[in-house]
Amino acid sequence: MDNYVEEWGTSYMGRVLSRQKGTNEDYEWTHIWDLKIDDPNQFKIGHDKIIKKFKTEFEGRWVGFGTYDINYPNGATHWVGVSGKDDHDHVMLLDKLQSQSEFIKMLAERGKSENVRD
């Protein structure tokens, strides 16, 4: 294969720390946030609580949280991913979640993090 590749792009390697399997085949589009996280354990606990609390909103969606262990994109240490039908579906999910004060409170309970890019 190396003989046919002119230039390899950047690659990353890490682990999945938390995952909900997607069951809706229409949810093919995935939005990934690259993050710098101060306390990964606190973040994971908070992340898992959000997925459990808002299970109706995340029903059928693949949702994951994991690490970057080799090569950190723009300094990110971790990532969060959520699937949806398309970008419109994803924005509507964000709008629905962000309009709930409990969701905003639970985001803060994950601890300090910086969104590097999405």
N, C-alpha and C positions, 0 to 999 in steps of 0.2 A: 504494500500500500504506500510506503514512503516514496516510492518512485513516481507516484502519480500526484502527490501533494506538493504544490509549489511553496506554500508557506502555511505552517500550523498557526492557528489562532491561539488566543489565551485560553488556558484551561484552569479549572479549579477542582479541588477535592475536599470533601467534608463528610459529615455524618448527619443522618436524620435522627433528631432527638425526640420528636413528637410527630405523629401522623394520623390523619383520619383518611381512610380510603374513600375515593370518590365512587359513587354508585350511579350517577347520572351520566350517561354516555354523551349527552349534549354539552357537558362542561369540559370542552377541549382546550379552552384558552386559559393560560395560567399567568397570574400577576405575581411577580417576585420582588420583594423589598430586600435590599442589602442593608444591614444594620451594624452599628458598633454598639455592643451591649456591655454595660459595666458589670452586672451580676447575672451570668447565664442561668443559674439555678432559680433565682427569683423570677427571671423573665419566663422560663419554662413553666413554672407553677402558674404564673399569671396567664400565660398563653393558653394553657390547658383549661383553666377556669373559664376563660372567654369562650372557647369552643364548646364546652359543656353547657354553659349558661345560655348561649345563643344557638343551641342545637337546631332549632327550626330554621334559622337564617342560613346555617351552614349545611343543612341537610342535602345530601347528594354531591357535595363539593369535596374535592381533594383539598386538604389543608395540611400544611407541613411547617415544621420549624427545625432548623438544623445549623450546623457549624460550617465554617470555612477553615479547614485545617492545613491545606496547602494552597498557597497563593491567595491573597486577600484582595478581592476586587475593590479598588479605591479605599483600602484600609478596613473594609467591612470584616467583622468577625463571625457574623451569623446571617441567616436569611429566614424569611417567612414567605410562604407561597399559598395562594388561594386560587382555585379554579373557578371558571364561569363559562357561560355560553360565548361571550364576546366582550369587548371593552365596555359596551353600553351596559350589559348585565352586571359587570363588575362595579361600574360607577353607581348603579342603582343599589347594589348591595352595600357599598360604602355609605351612601346617603341614608339608607335605612338604619344601619348600625350607628352612624355618627349622630343621628337625631335622638338617640336614646342616652340619657344622662348616665345610666348605669354602665353602658359600654365605655364612655369617656373616662369614668372613674376607674374602671377595671384596666384600661390602657395604662393609666398612671401607676397602678399597683404593680405593674410588671417591672418597675424600676427605671433607672435612667438608661436611655438609648438614643442613638442618633441615626436618623434615616440618611444613609449615604447616597442611595439612588434606588430607583425602581425600574 
